[in-house]
Amino acid sequence: MKQVHPYEEYIKQLEKKYNKSAKELIYHYYINLNEGPSVTARELDIPRKAVLHFIYEYELRQLKHQNVKRNATM
């Protein structure tokens, strides 16, 4: 039996609405725009819990912290 992604419906919703992958969308708000999980969730109209899941799944937390450190030393 194929295992379904726990947030499959949100992935489908995002990809249909924005014509981009969920990873691209989360990356854009969380990394490029430097928004937190709550704002990202509000902007994409999905639960914060789903955004947090995607952040961990796509390994974006470490990247965000690297960017924060880099910007702090500038």
BELTA-V808717 format. One record per backbone hydrogen bond with DSSP energy under -1.0 kcal/mol. NH is the residue of the N-H (numbers start at 1). CO is the residue of the C=O. E is the energy in kcal/mol with one decimal. If there is no record, write none. Layout:
# BELTA-V808717
NH:CO:E / NH:CO:E
This chain:
# BELTA-V808717
8:5:-1.9 / 11:7:-2.1 / 12:8:-2.6 / 13:9:-2.5 / 14:10:-2.7 / 15:11:-2.5 / 16:12:-2.3 / 17:13:-2.4 / 18:14:-2.7 / 19:15:-1.2 / 25:21:-2.1 / 26:22:-2.7 / 27:23:-2.6 / 28:24:-2.4 / 29:25:-2.1 / 30:26:-3.0 / 31:27:-2.4 / 32:27:-1.8 / 33:28:-2.3 / 35:29:-2.6 / 40:36:-2.4 / 41:37:-2.4 / 42:38:-2.3 / 43:39:-3.0 / 44:40:-2.2 / 46:41:-1.9 / 51:47:-1.7 / 52:48:-2.8 / 53:49:-1.9 / 54:50:-2.5 / 55:51:-2.6 / 56:52:-2.1 / 57:53:-2.9 / 58:54:-2.9 / 60:55:-2.7 / 64:60:-2.5 / 65:61:-2.3 / 66:62:-2.1 / 67:63:-2.1 / 68:64:-2.3 / 69:65:-2.3 / 70:66:-2.6 / 71:67:-2.5 / 72:68:-1.9 / 73:69:-1.4
